[in-house]
Amino acid sequence: MPLVKSHITVSLDGYCAGPDQSRDAPLGVGGEQLHRWMFPADDGEPHPVDAAVREEILAGVGAFVMGRNMFGGRSANGRWDPDWQGWWGDEPPYHGPVFVLTHVPREPLEMAGGTTFFFVTDGIEDAVAGARQAAGDRDVSVAGGASTVQQALNAGLLDELSVNLSPVLLGAGERLLDGLDGVGFEQVQSRASDLATHVRYRVVRD
C-alpha cells in the first residue's frame, strides 16, 4: 500500500532551518550546514550510507506536498512574486506533481523535467488527497518545512517520518516537532555516517 512519508534533516537541537530565513538564506542563518551529508565537498566522495539515503528520498515517490515557505516567493505584502519559480532553477528535482500549501491562490506552474507545482488553498488534507490521487500506486512525500510536517502529523496523514540528525547546533529557527498532539513514533531503522545519523520512524497515534 502506498505510504505518505516525510524525509527531513534536523540539527542536534531540533531545528530544520536556522533563524532569519530569506531568499539569500532559504534555510536561515547556518541552515546550509545541515545538509553537508547530502552535498559533500567537491573533492570528497559521499559516505555509502549517506549516498544510499539520498537515493531513497525520491525513490518510489509519485507526488509531493510542501509549504509555501519551502517553495518561496512570498513578497512583502504576502502576495506571490509572479516571476518566482522556486529555488531549484528551470528543472526542479521532483519530476512529478508538487502540491504547495498556501493561503494565496496561484495558477499551476509547469517546469522542465515533469515537475508541476499546484497551489492548494484548502489545507493539508486537500493537499495530501490531491497528492495521493496524483501518485497512484506510488508514495507521497511531505517534503517540508516544519509546519507542513507538523500539520500532516497532527491530521493523522503521515505514515513514516525519516529524520537525518546532523551534528550541528543552530540555537534558533524552525523546530521540527513542536506543537504535536497525540502523535508517537516507533523506530524502524537506524544508520549512521560521520556526518549524520539517519533514523526512520513509523508514526503511531495515541
Order of alpha helices (4+ residues) and beta strands (2+ residues): beta-beta-alpha-beta-alpha-beta-beta-beta-alpha-beta-alpha-beta-beta-beta-beta
